[in-house]
Amino acid sequence: MSPRTATLIGLTAILMWSLLAVLTVATGRIPAFQLAAMTFAIGALVAFASFLFRPAAFAALKQPLEAWVVGVGGLFGYHALYFLALRFAPPAEAGLLNYLWPLLIVLFSSLLPGERLLAHHIIGALLGLVGTVLLLMGGGGSGFEAGQLPGLMAAFVAAFVWASYSVMSRRLKAVPTDAVAGFCLATAVLAAIVHVFVEKTVWPETLAQWLAIIALGVGPVGAAFFTWDIGMKRGDIRVLGAASYATPLLSTAFLILAGFAQATATIAIAAILIAGGGLIAAKDMFRLRA
């Protein structure tokens, strides 16, 4: 597989993740951990179904403990927080806070051995911070209700979890992409256990909600992890990193188009600041390879 092909495959993950918020909201009032269990189970089931035609792929599940901790910890921690955020906070604002992760990936990567934190990294981070503060202030100066703040915090923490997972995954390049199926299955099991103890089961009430759950499991909570893994390991990481800053804008646009959020000046300005800050921080990614 050529780097160009791998990069194009990785770009499909960005598009699928842009649909994560709108599909999650479309599932109704299903508890966060129950939703995580259902969607990750679907994602794992689809992946393992492909293994039946590739028996050798099952060997990918034999990985060191570190790989399982990073893989399951990142997938379970991030999605549990993200689903909680979309249950308790306005979806557009929660989505934009969550999509600070591209900026954080740039910042965290710059602190890895051999890398440096430069002026444009700091400027980008500050712009992202301003956008975050603007969102927390709320539209029209009215602020958010107290009950929404936990959801906003969950979205903020989720961004750090996903950025940490992505950067740490770079140290595990030897782990094959097929291992992601095992991470998804383990995440589904953990989410189901937590659900049993802390949540009340709520089943989808309409066909549309069932379809949204299936779409989540197949796409943003399924195939996206595999295509992103291929892109990160075999494609142009800088192109993929730069392209990921379009995710908050696309995510918010899909929410507005679906009627789950309203287009406001506050959201528009915050989106520009967060995405723009990320682009500035990632300007190195635009330089052509020698």
SERO-4910 file (N, C-alpha, C, O; in steps of 0.05 Angstrom, whole numbers):
BEGIN
 pado doro    nc1    nc2    nc3   cac1   cac2   cac3    cc1    cc2    cc3    oc1    oc2    oc3
  Met    A     17    -24      0      0      0      0     18     25      0     36     28     17
  Ser    A     12     43    -19     28     67    -21     21     87      1     -2     86     11
  Pro    A     39    106      8     33    126     28      9    143     20     -7    151     37
  Arg    A      6    148     -6    -17    164    -16    -43    150    -10    -62    162      0
  Thr    A    -44    124    -16    -68    109    -11    -75    108     18    -98    111     26
  Ala    A    -54    103     35    -58    102     64    -68    128     75    -85    129     93
  Thr    A    -58    150     64    -67    177     73    -96    181     66   -111    191     82
  Leu    A   -104    173     42   -132    176     33   -150    159     51   -172    168     58
  Ile    A   -141    136     58   -157    119     76   -159    132    103   -181    131    115
  Gly    A   -138    144    113   -138    157    139   -157    181    139   -170    187    160
  Leu    A   -159    195    117   -177    218    115   -207    210    119   -223    226    128
  Thr    A   -214    185    112   -242    177    116   -249    176    145   -272    180    152
  Ala    A   -230    172    163   -235    172    192   -244    200    201   -262    202    217
  Ile    A   -232    220    190   -239    248    197   -268    254    190   -282    266    205
  Leu    A   -276    245    166   -303    249    158   -323    234    176   -344    244    183
  Met    A   -316    209    183   -334    193    200   -336    206    228   -357    206    239
  Trp    A   -314    215    238   -314    228    265   -330    254    265   -341    262    285
  Ser    A   -331    267    242   -347    291    240   -377    285    244   -393    303    251
  Leu    A   -385    260    239   -413    252    242   -418    241    270   -441    234    276
  Leu    A   -398    239    287   -401    227    313   -421    241    330   -439    229    343
  Ala    A   -420    268    331   -438    283    348   -467    281    339   -485    276    355
  Val    A   -472    285    313   -499    285    304   -512    258    306   -536    256    312
  Leu    A   -497    236    302   -508    210    305   -513    203    334   -532    189    341
  Thr    A   -495    212    352   -499    207    380   -524    221    390   -540    209    405
  Val    A   -528    246    383   -552    260    391   -577    247    380   -598    246    393
  Ala    A   -575    236    355   -597    223    342   -606    196    356   -627    186    350
  Thr    A   -588    186    374   -595    161    387   -615    165    410   -625    145    421
  Gly    A   -622    190    416   -641    195    438   -628    197    465   -607    208    468
  Arg    A   -642    186    485   -633    189    513   -620    163    524   -622    158    548
  Ile    A   -608    148    507   -595    123    517   -571    131    534   -555    148    527
  Pro    A   -568    119    558   -546    126    576   -519    123    562   -516    106    545
  Ala    A   -500    139    571   -474    140    558   -460    113    556   -450    106    535
  Phe    A   -458     99    579   -443     74    579   -458     52    564   -445     35    551
  Gln    A   -484     53    565   -499     34    549   -495     38    519   -491     19    504
  Leu    A   -494     64    511   -490     70    483   -462     62    474   -458     51    452
  Ala    A   -442     66    492   -415     58    486   -413     27    483   -400     17    464
  Ala    A   -427     13    500   -426    -17    499   -439    -26    473   -428    -44    460
  Met    A   -461    -15    466   -476    -23    442   -460    -17    416   -457    -34    399
  Thr    A   -449      7    414   -436     15    390   -409      1    387   -401     -7    364
  Phe    A   -394     -2    408   -368    -16    406   -372    -46    401   -356    -58    388
  Ala    A   -394    -57    411   -400    -85    405   -405    -89    376   -396   -108    363
  Ile    A   -420    -70    364   -425    -71    335   -399    -68    319   -395    -83    300
  Gly    A   -383    -49    327   -357    -46    313   -340    -70    315   -327    -78    295
  Ala    A   -338    -83    339   -322   -107    342   -334   -130    326   -319   -145    314
  Leu    A   -360   -132    326   -373   -154    311   -367   -152    281   -361   -173    269
  Val    A   -369   -128    270   -362   -125    242   -333   -132    236   -327   -145    216
  Ala    A   -315   -124    254   -287   -130    250   -281   -159    251   -267   -170    234
  Phe    A   -292   -173    271   -288   -201    274   -300   -217    252   -291   -239    245
  Ala    A   -322   -207    241   -334   -220    218   -315   -221    194   -314   -241    179
  Ser    A   -299   -200    191   -279   -200    170   -257   -220    175   -244   -229    157
  Phe    A   -252   -226    201   -231   -244    208   -237   -273    198   -219   -289    193
  Leu    A   -263   -279    195   -271   -305    186   -260   -311    158   -255   -334    151
  Phe    A   -255   -290    143   -244   -293    116   -213   -289    117   -200   -293     97
  Arg    A   -203   -281    140   -174   -277    144   -166   -289    171   -159   -274    189
  Pro    A   -166   -316    173   -161   -328    199   -135   -319    212   -133   -319    237
  Ala    A   -115   -312    196    -89   -304    207    -92   -278    223    -74   -272    240
  Ala    A   -113   -263    219   -117   -237    233   -121   -241    263   -115   -223    278
  Phe    A   -130   -264    271   -135   -269    300   -109   -267    315   -109   -262    339
  Ala    A    -86   -272    302    -60   -271    316    -54   -243    325    -37   -239    343
  Ala    A    -67   -223    313    -62   -195    320    -71   -189    348    -63   -169    360
  Leu    A    -88   -205    359    -99   -201    386    -78   -206    408    -82   -198    431
  Lys    A    -57   -220    401    -36   -226    420    -16   -203    421      2   -202    405
  Gln    A    -21   -185    440     -5   -161    442      4   -157    471     -9   -167    489
  Pro    A     26   -142    476     35   -137    503     15   -121    519     -3   -108    507
  Leu    A     17   -122    545     -2   -108    563     -3    -78    557    -24    -66    558
  Glu    A     20    -66    551     21    -38    545      2    -30    522    -12    -10    524
  Ala    A      2    -46    501    -15    -41    478    -45    -42    486    -60    -26    477
  Trp    A    -52    -61    502    -80    -64    511    -88    -41    529   -111    -31    527
  Val    A    -70    -32    547    -76    -10    565    -81     15    549   -100     30    554
  Val    A    -63     21    530    -65     45    514    -90     44    496   -105     63    494
  Gly    A    -94     21    483   -116     18    464   -143     19    478   -161     35    470
  Val    A   -147      3    498   -173      2    512   -177     27    529   -199     38    530
  Gly    A   -156     36    542   -158     61    558   -166     85    541   -183    101    550
  Gly    A   -154     87    518   -160    109    501   -189    108    490   -204    127    491
  Leu    A   -196     85    479   -223     82    467   -245     83    488   -265     98    484
  Phe    A   -242     69    510   -262     69    531   -264     96    545   -286    107    548
  Gly    A   -241    107    553   -242    132    567   -252    155    551   -269    171    560
  Tyr    A   -243    157    526   -252    179    509   -282    178    503   -296    198    506
  His    A   -292    155    495   -320    154    487   -339    155    510   -361    165    507
  Ala    A   -331    144    533   -348    147    557   -352    177    563   -374    185    569
  Leu    A   -330    191    563   -331    220    569   -347    235    547   -362    253    553
  Tyr    A   -342    228    522   -355    242    500   -385    238    500   -401    257    496
  Phe    A   -394    213    504   -422    208    505   -435    222    529   -458    231    527
  Leu    A   -421    222    551   -432    237    574   -435    267    568   -455    279    575
  Ala    A   -415    277    554   -416    306    547   -440    312    530   -454    333    534
  Leu    A   -446    295    511   -469    301    493   -496    296    506   -516    303    496
  Arg    A   -495    283    529   -520    278    544   -527    302    562   -550    307    568
  Phe    A   -506    316    572   -510    337    592   -503    365    584   -507    384    599
  Ala    A   -493    368    559   -485    395    550   -496    400    522   -502    380    508
  Pro    A   -499    425    514   -508    431    486   -489    417    467   -465    421    469
  Pro    A   -499    403    447   -483    386    429   -462    402    413   -439    392    410
  Ala    A   -469    426    403   -450    441    387   -426    450    404   -403    446    396
  Glu    A   -432    461    428   -410    471    445   -394    447    456   -369    449    457
  Ala    A   -407    426    464   -392    402    474   -374    391    452   -352    383    457
  Gly    A   -385    390    427   -369    380    405   -345    397    399   -323    386    394
  Leu    A   -347    423    400   -324    440    395   -303    438    417   -279    438    411
  Leu    A   -312    436    442   -293    432    464   -278    405    460   -254    404    463
  Asn    A   -293    385    453   -281    358    449   -260    359    426   -239    346    427
  Tyr    A   -266    375    405   -248    376    382   -225    395    386   -214    405    367
  Leu    A   -218    400    411   -192    411    417   -170    390    414   -146    397    414
  Trp    A   -177    364    410   -157    343    409   -137    346    386   -114    339    391
  Pro    A   -144    356    362   -123    360    342   -101    379    352    -77    374    347
  Leu    A   -109    401    364    -90    420    375    -73    408    396    -49    412    397
  Leu    A    -86    393    414    -71    380    436    -51    359    425    -30    356    437
  Ile    A    -58    345    404    -40    326    392    -15    340    383      8    330    387
  Val    A    -18    363    370      5    378    361     23    386    384     47    383    384
  Leu    A     10    396    405     25    405    429     39    382    443     63    384    449
  Phe    A     25    360    447     36    337    460     59    325    443     80    317    454
  Ser    A     55    324    417     76    313    400    101    330    400    123    319    398
  Ser    A     98    356    403    122    373    404    139    369    428    162    377    429
  Leu    A    127    357    449    142    352    474    155    324    474    168    317    494
  Leu    A    151    308    453    164    282    452    194    285    448    203    307    439
  Pro    A    210    265    454    239    267    450    246    275    421    235    263    402
  Gly    A    263    294    418    271    303    392    254    325    381    260    336    359
  Glu    A    233    333    394    216    354    385    218    378    404    226    375    427
  Arg    A    209    402    394    210    426    410    183    440    409    169    439    389
  Leu    A    177    454    431    153    471    432    161    499    422    175    513    436
  Leu    A    151    507    398    159    532    386    137    553    389    115    548    399
  Ala    A    143    578    380    125    600    383     97    595    371     77    601    383
  His    A     97    583    347     71    579    334     54    558    348     30    558    347
  His    A     67    539    363     53    520    379     38    535    402     15    530    407
  Ile    A     52    554    414     41    569    437     18    587    427     -3    589    440
  Ile    A     23    601    404      2    618    393    -23    603    387    -45    611    393
  Gly    A    -20    580    374    -43    563    368    -57    554    392    -82    553    393
  Ala    A    -43    546    413    -55    538    438    -71    560    451    -93    556    461
  Leu    A    -60    584    450    -74    607    462   -100    613    447   -120    620    460
  Leu    A   -100    612    421   -124    617    405   -145    595    412   -169    602    414
  Gly    A   -136    571    414   -155    549    422   -167    554    449   -190    549    454
  Leu    A   -150    564    468   -159    570    495   -180    592    494   -200    591    508
  Val    A   -175    613    478   -194    635    476   -221    625    465   -242    632    475
  Gly    A   -220    607    445   -245    596    435   -259    580    456   -284    580    457
  Thr    A   -244    565    472   -256    549    493   -270    566    514   -292    561    522
  Val    A   -256    588    522   -268    606    541   -293    619    530   -313    623    545
  Leu    A   -293    626    505   -316    638    492   -340    619    493   -363    628    498
  Leu    A   -335    594    488   -357    574    490   -367    572    518   -392    570    522
  Leu    A   -349    571    537   -358    568    565   -374    592    575   -390    590    593
  Met    A   -369    615    563   -385    639    570   -413    637    560   -431    650    571
  Gly    A   -417    622    539   -444    618    528   -452    641    509   -440    662    509
  Gly    A   -473    635    494   -483    655    475   -498    678    488   -512    674    508
  Gly    A   -495    701    478   -510    724    487   -504    732    515   -518    748    527
  Gly    A   -481    722    526   -474    730    553   -491    717    574   -488    724    598
  Ser    A   -508    698    567   -526    685    587   -513    663    602   -522    654    623
  Gly    A   -490    652    590   -477    630    603   -492    604    601   -513    603    588
  Phe    A   -482    583    613   -494    557    613   -508    551    639   -500    562    660
  Glu    A   -527    534    639   -540    525    663   -520    507    679   -503    494    667
  Ala    A   -523    507    705   -505    492    722   -504    463    715   -483    450    717
  Gly    A   -527    452    707   -528    424    700   -513    417    675   -508    393    670
  Gln    A   -506    437    659   -492    431    634   -462    431    638   -447    421    621
  Leu    A   -452    443    660   -423    445    664   -409    418    666   -387    416    655
  Pro    A   -420    398    679   -407    372    679   -403    361    651   -383    349    645
  Gly    A   -423    365    634   -421    355    607   -399    370    591   -384    358    576
  Leu    A   -397    396    596   -376    411    583   -348    403    593   -329    401    577
  Met    A   -346    398    618   -320    388    629   -313    361    618   -290    355    613
  Ala    A   -333    344    615   -328    317    604   -318    319    575   -300    304    568
  Ala    A   -329    338    560   -319    342    533   -291    352    532   -275    344    516
  Phe    A   -284    370    551   -257    381    553   -237    359    560   -216    357    548
  Val    A   -244    343    580   -226    321    588   -223    300    566   -201    289    562
  Ala    A   -245    295    552   -244    276    530   -223    283    509   -210    266    498
  Ala    A   -221    309    504   -201    319    485   -173    311    493   -156    303    477
  Phe    A   -167    314    519   -141    307    529   -136    277    528   -114    268    522
  Val    A   -157    261    534   -154    232    533   -148    223    505   -130    206    501
  Trp    A   -163    233    485   -158    224    457   -131    233    447   -117    218    433
  Ala    A   -123    258    454    -96    267    446    -74    250    458    -55    243    444
  Ser    A    -77    243    483    -57    226    497    -56    199    484    -34    188    479
  Tyr    A    -80    188    478    -81    161    465    -67    162    438    -52    144    431
  Ser    A    -72    183    422    -61    184    395    -31    187    396    -17    173    381
  Val    A    -20    203    414      9    207    416     22    182    426     43    174    416
  Met    A     11    169    446     23    145    457     22    122    437     39    104    437
  Ser    A      1    122    419     -1    102    399     22    103    379     29     82    367
  Arg    A     34    126    376     57    128    358     81    112    367     98    104    351
  Arg    A     81    106    393    103     89    404     97     59    400    114     43    405
  Leu    A     74     53    390     66     25    387     61     19    357     41      7    350
  Lys    A     79     27    340     75     24    311     75     -6    303     64    -13    282
  Ala    A     88    -22    319     89    -51    312     63    -65    317     60    -88    307
  Val    A     44    -53    331     18    -66    336      2    -65    310     -3    -43    300
  Pro    A     -6    -88    300    -22    -88    274    -49    -76    278    -61    -76    300
  Thr    A    -60    -65    256    -86    -52    257   -108    -71    265   -128    -63    278
  Asp    A   -106    -97    259   -127   -116    267   -131   -118    297   -152   -127    306
  Ala    A   -110   -110    312   -113   -111    341   -134    -92    351   -144    -95    374
  Val    A   -142    -72    336   -162    -53    344   -189    -67    349   -205    -58    365
  Ala    A   -194    -89    335   -218   -105    340   -220   -114    368   -241   -114    381
  Gly    A   -197   -123    379   -197   -132    407   -201   -109    426   -214   -112    446
  Phe    A   -189    -86    420   -193    -62    437   -222    -54    437   -233    -47    458
  Cys    A   -235    -56    414   -264    -49    413   -281    -68    430   -299    -59    444
  Leu    A   -275    -94    428   -290   -114    443   -286   -109    473   -306   -110    488
  Ala    A   -261   -105    482   -256   -100    510   -270    -75    520   -280    -74    542
  Thr    A   -270    -54    503   -284    -30    510   -314    -34    514   -326    -24    532
  Ala    A   -326    -50    496   -354    -57    498   -360    -71    524   -381    -65    537
  Val    A   -343    -90    531   -348   -105    556   -346    -87    580   -363    -88    598
  Leu    A   -325    -70    581   -322    -51    604   -345    -32    606   -356    -27    628
  Ala    A   -354    -22    583   -377     -3    583   -402    -17    593   -418     -5    607
  Ala    A   -406    -42    585   -429    -57    594   -429    -61    624   -450    -60    637
  Ile    A   -406    -67    635   -403    -72    664   -410    -46    679   -425    -47    698
  Val    A   -399    -24    670   -404      1    684   -434      8    681   -446     18    700
  His    A   -445      3    658   -474      9    654   -491     -6    674   -510      6    685
  Val    A   -485    -31    678   -502    -47    696   -502    -36    724   -522    -37    738
  Phe    A   -480    -24    733   -477    -15    760   -486     14    764   -495     21    786
  Val    A   -485     31    744   -490     59    748   -512     71    731   -520     94    735
  Glu    A   -523     56    713   -544     67    695   -568     49    694   -568     25    701
  Lys    A   -590     61    685   -615     46    680   -617     42    650   -614     61    635
  Thr    A   -622     18    642   -624     12    614   -647     26    600   -670     25    610
  Val    A   -641     39    578   -661     53    562   -658     44    533   -638     50    521
  Trp    A   -678     30    522   -676     20    495   -686     41    475   -703     58    482
  Pro    A   -675     41    451   -684     60    430   -715     58    426   -726     36    427
  Glu    A   -727     80    421   -756     81    419   -765     82    390   -789     76    384
  Thr    A   -748     88    371   -756     91    344   -736     77    325   -713     71    334
  Leu    A   -744     71    301   -726     59    281   -703     77    275   -680     68    271
  Ala    A   -708    103    275   -687    123    269   -664    121    290   -641    123    284
  Gln    A   -672    117    315   -652    115    337   -636     89    334   -611     90    338
  Trp    A   -649     67    327   -634     42    321   -615     46    298   -592     36    300
  Leu    A   -623     59    277   -606     63    254   -582     80    261   -560     76    251
  Ala    A   -587    101    279   -565    118    287   -544    102    303   -520    106    300
  Ile    A   -554     83    320   -536     67    336   -519     49    318   -495     46    321
  Ile    A   -533     36    298   -518     19    280   -498     35    264   -475     26    260
  Ala    A   -506     58    255   -487     75    239   -463     83    256   -441     84    246
  Leu    A   -468     89    282   -446     96    300   -426     72    302   -402     76    300
  Gly    A   -437     48    307   -421     25    310   -405     17    286   -382      8    288
  Val    A   -417     21    262   -403     14    238   -383     35    229   -361     29    219
  Gly    A   -389     61    234   -372     83    225   -355     95    246   -332     86    250
  Pro    A   -364    117    259   -347    132    278   -337    116    301   -315    122    311
  Val    A   -351     95    310   -342     79    332   -333     51    322   -333     32    338
  Gly    A   -327     49    297   -318     24    286   -297     28    265   -273     28    271
  Ala    A   -305     30    240   -286     31    218   -266     54    220   -244     52    211
  Ala    A   -275     77    232   -257    100    234   -231     94    248   -210    104    241
  Phe    A   -232     77    269   -208     70    284   -188     55    267   -164     58    269
  Phe    A   -199     37    250   -182     21    232   -170     38    210   -146     36    205
  Thr    A   -185     56    198   -175     72    176   -155     93    187   -135    100    174
  Trp    A   -160    104    211   -142    123    223   -115    109    230    -94    121    226
  Asp    A   -117     84    240    -92     69    246    -75     65    221    -51     68    222
  Ile    A    -88     58    199    -74     54    174    -61     80    165    -38     80    157
  Gly    A    -76    102    167    -65    128    158    -42    137    175    -22    147    165
  Met    A    -44    133    202    -23    142    220      3    126    216     25    136    219
  Lys    A      0    100    211     23     82    209     36     81    181     60     76    179
  Arg    A     20     86    160     30     83    133     28    107    116     40    109     94
  Gly    A     12    127    125      8    150    108     24    174    117     43    172    133
  Asp    A     16    198    107     29    223    114     16    234    139     -6    245    138
  Ile    A     29    232    162     18    240    187     13    270    188     -7    279    200
  Arg    A     30    285    175     26    315    175      1    323    160    -13    341    169
  Val    A     -4    310    138    -28    316    123    -53    309    139    -72    324    140
  Leu    A    -52    285    151    -75    276    167    -79    294    191   -102    300    198
  Gly    A    -57    302    204    -59    320    227    -71    347    220    -88    357    234
  Ala    A    -62    358    198    -73    384    189   -102    382    181   -118    399    188
  Ala    A   -109    360    167   -137    356    158   -156    353    182   -179    359    179
  Ser    A   -146    342    204   -164    337    227   -175    362    239   -195    361    254
  Tyr    A   -163    385    233   -173    410    244   -199    419    231   -212    438    240
  Ala    A   -207    406    209   -232    411    197   -255    397    211   -278    403    207
  Thr    A   -248    378    229   -268    362    242   -288    378    259   -312    374    257
  Pro    A   -279    397    276   -298    412    292   -317    429    275   -341    432    282
  Leu    A   -307    439    253   -325    455    235   -345    437    222   -369    444    220
  Leu    A   -336    414    212   -355    396    199   -375    385    219   -399    382    212
  Ser    A   -366    378    243   -383    367    263   -406    387    270   -429    379    272
  Thr    A   -398    412    274   -418    432    281   -437    437    258   -461    441    262
  Ala    A   -426    437    234   -443    441    210   -464    419    208   -487    424    202
  Phe    A   -456    394    213   -475    371    212   -497    374    233   -520    368    228
  Leu    A   -489    383    257   -508    387    279   -529    408    271   -553    405    276
  Ile    A   -519    429    259   -537    451    251   -556    442    229   -580    448    229
  Leu    A   -545    428    209   -561    418    186   -582    398    195   -604    398    184
  Ala    A   -575    383    216   -594    363    226   -615    374    245   -633    361    254
  Gly    A   -611    400    252   -630    413    270   -625    409    300   -642    415    316
  Phe    A   -601    398    306   -594    394    335   -580    417    347   -575    417    371
  Ala    A   -574    437    331   -560    461    342   -567    485    324   -575    481    301
  Gln    A   -565    509    335   -571    533    320   -545    548    313   -526    549    329
  Ala    A   -544    558    289   -521    574    281   -521    601    295   -540    617    292
  Thr    A   -500    606    311   -498    631    326   -471    643    321   -452    629    313
  Ala    A   -468    669    326   -443    682    323   -422    671    342   -399    668    335
  Thr    A   -431    664    367   -412    653    387   -400    627    377   -376    624    379
  Ile    A   -417    609    367   -407    584    357   -388    588    334   -367    575    332
  Ala    A   -396    606    315   -379    611    292   -352    621    299   -331    612    289
  Ile    A   -351    641    317   -325    653    325   -309    632    340   -284    630    335
  Ala    A   -321    617    358   -306    597    373   -295    575    355   -272    567    358
  Ala    A   -311    567    335   -301    547    316   -277    557    300   -258    543    296
  Ile    A   -278    582    292   -256    594    277   -231    596    294   -209    590    285
  Leu    A   -234    604    319   -211    606    337   -199    579    343   -174    576    342
  Ile    A   -216    559    349   -205    532    355   -192    519    331   -170    509    333
  Ala    A   -206    520    308   -195    508    284   -170    524    274   -150    513    266
  Gly    A   -173    551    275   -150    568    267   -126    564    284   -103    563    274
  Gly    A   -130    562    310   -108    558    328    -94    531    322    -70    529    323
  Gly    A   -110    511    316    -99    485    310    -82    486    284    -61    474    283
  Leu    A    -92    500    264    -78    502    239    -51    517    243    -31    509    231
  Ile    A    -51    538    259    -26    552    264     -6    534    279     17    533    272
  Ala    A    -16    520    299      1    502    314     13    480    297     34    469    302
  Ala    A     -2    473    276      6    450    259     18    460    232     19    444    213
  Lys    A     28    484    231     37    494    205     61    478    194     65    477    170
  Asp    A     76    465    212     98    448    202     87    425    185    102    415    167
  Met    A     63    417    189     51    394    174     47    401    145     44    383    128
  Phe    A     46    427    138     41    436    111     66    436     94     65    439     69
  Arg    A     89    434    106    114    435     91    117    409     76    113    388     86
  Leu    A    124    412     51    128    389     34    153    374     42    173    386     51
  Arg    A    152    348     39    175    331     45    197    337     25    191    342      1
  Ala    A    221    336     35    244    341     16    246    317     -3    264    317    -20
***
